[in-house]
Amino acid sequence: MRMRKKKNLIPRMEACAALWVKDPGAQRGKWRELKPGARLLRLELGCGKGRFTAETAAAHPEDLYVAVERVPDAMVIAMERCRDMGLTNVFFIDGDAAALSDCFAPDEVDLIYINFCDPWPSVKHAPRRLTHQNFLRGYREVLKDGGQIHFKTDNRALFEWSLFQFPKAGFRLSEVTRDLHGHGIRGVMTDYEEKFHAMGTPINRCVGTKGPLPDVPVAEGLAARLEGWEIRPVTEEDFGAVLALEERCADFFALGGWTVSADSLRQDMADLPPKCAPAQKHFLALWQDGAPRAVLDVVEGYPRPRTLHIGLLVLDPALRRQGHGRAVVNALLAAAKEAGFDRVRLACLLTNPDGHAFWTALGFTDLRQDNLLGEKSQPVWIMERLI
Ligand SMILES: C[S@@+](CC[C@H](N)C(=O)[O-])C[C@H]1O[C@@H](n2cnc3c(N)ncnc32)[C@H](O)[C@@H]1O
């Protein structure tokens, strides 16, 4: 529902200045300073006119509440409500739930409420749903381990779909009900909830508790998208064939002044960026017609949790300039997005202008110049693409 533009919006917002955190980034990691001694930090995403946050915060004065709402015309009503109730434990962010990690530090939040979020019924708009696994993975970054998301909706299709999203983002489900108020009103109602309940629409609710992320290797998503290719980690058994491929690609390695050998391949297979665990790294060979045709080294969660880092992509010279490299990268971008990453990063040698043009054509942009770490130190462009 589109809200009518409120008259005097700015003066009304300013009149609630004590509750309105205009620069939430500056508060990152310091929210509890707003209410020293607060037991829990609870967030509501998309608070609308704020009935739920106001009444829950009034019932739990020992906790700190932050409500996020991207429509100021709705948020101003929520702020006025809390101000008029004399609440001092509620604060508001006029912003997007997609950017939580810019406003909150890792582990800073105990509980997140998502109440009656927009259902975005068309499949092509599914990534906009606040319970899409990509959003849930973003919330993970600020929720402490064991922290919870409490989700309510009147929309049964959205609810059933969301039940599959939570486990994909590493949340264990509990308290799943498709008729929350079937035996009498339970908990604080939101503005939307009251309306739907009055119309006789059953309310769905579940709780997701943050646990470990499931193993969703990017390699699986890549294989699903690259018909005719087989993708597998490089093993001892495949080592000789992969070394032969790298030797055919000596021109690429020469750009960095490196020679290909069994030792260099073993080194590349073992190398890890700083502070990364071996489980984050996937050193893959891409096979076609019984032979490895490309080598792809990716590191999940480097340098940020939702970044996929490409350490190496090299293609058999016989397959170059036929669109294969582009197809592999496009499949990788889609697989990375599906696995919950929000950007892909790489380092391209300054001595490799063709490579730089290739990545630029695929939507990567230069972040800065840097030097590769370790023995192979060479000047590079750090390039990145949001997905
Ligand atoms: C259907 S209303 C529900 C409001 C309230 N939670 C309730 O139950 O009454 C959804 C609200 O979420 C807000 N919203 C949607 N997407 C958002 C986002 N990405 N970040 C912050 N707020 C968002 C909308 O502006 C709207 O106010």
The ligand as a MOL file (V3000), in Angstrom:
LIG
                    3D

  0  0  0     0  0            999 V3000
M  V30 BEGIN CTAB
M  V30 COUNTS 27 29 0 0 0
M  V30 BEGIN ATOM
M  V30 1 C 3.0840 -4.3930 4.9430 0
M  V30 2 S 3.8870 -3.2290 5.9100 0 CHG=1
M  V30 3 C 3.8410 -3.9080 7.5390 0
M  V30 4 C 4.0860 -2.9020 8.6140 0
M  V30 5 C 4.1400 -3.4460 10.0420 0
M  V30 6 N 5.2300 -4.3610 10.2350 0
M  V30 7 C 2.8300 -4.1110 10.4190 0
M  V30 8 O 2.8040 -5.3340 10.5230 0
M  V30 9 O 1.8650 -3.3980 10.6170 0 CHG=-1
M  V30 10 C 5.5870 -3.4700 5.4620 0
M  V30 11 C 6.4800 -2.3520 5.8790 0
M  V30 12 O 7.8130 -2.7100 5.6330 0
M  V30 13 C 8.5040 -1.5900 5.0820 0
M  V30 14 N 9.6250 -2.1230 4.2870 0
M  V30 15 C 9.5520 -2.8670 3.1650 0
M  V30 16 N 10.7770 -3.1720 2.7340 0
M  V30 17 C 11.6550 -2.6040 3.5840 0
M  V30 18 C 13.0660 -2.5620 3.6470 0
M  V30 19 N 13.8240 -3.1820 2.7380 0
M  V30 20 N 13.6410 -1.8990 4.6680 0
M  V30 21 C 12.8860 -1.2650 5.6040 0
M  V30 22 N 11.5330 -1.2600 5.5870 0
M  V30 23 C 10.9190 -1.9240 4.5920 0
M  V30 24 C 7.4520 -0.9010 4.2440 0
M  V30 25 O 7.7760 0.4570 4.0010 0
M  V30 26 C 6.2230 -1.0650 5.1180 0
M  V30 27 O 6.0880 0.0030 6.0360 0
M  V30 END ATOM
M  V30 BEGIN BOND
M  V30 1 1 1 2
M  V30 2 1 2 3
M  V30 3 1 2 10
M  V30 4 1 3 4
M  V30 5 1 4 5
M  V30 6 1 5 6
M  V30 7 1 5 7
M  V30 8 2 7 8
M  V30 9 1 7 9
M  V30 10 1 10 11
M  V30 11 1 11 12
M  V30 12 1 11 26
M  V30 13 1 12 13
M  V30 14 1 13 14
M  V30 15 1 13 24
M  V30 16 1 14 15
M  V30 17 1 14 23
M  V30 18 2 15 16
M  V30 19 1 16 17
M  V30 20 1 17 18
M  V30 21 2 17 23
M  V30 22 1 18 19
M  V30 23 2 18 20
M  V30 24 1 20 21
M  V30 25 2 21 22
M  V30 26 1 22 23
M  V30 27 1 24 25
M  V30 28 1 24 26
M  V30 29 1 26 27
M  V30 END BOND
M  V30 END CTAB
M  END
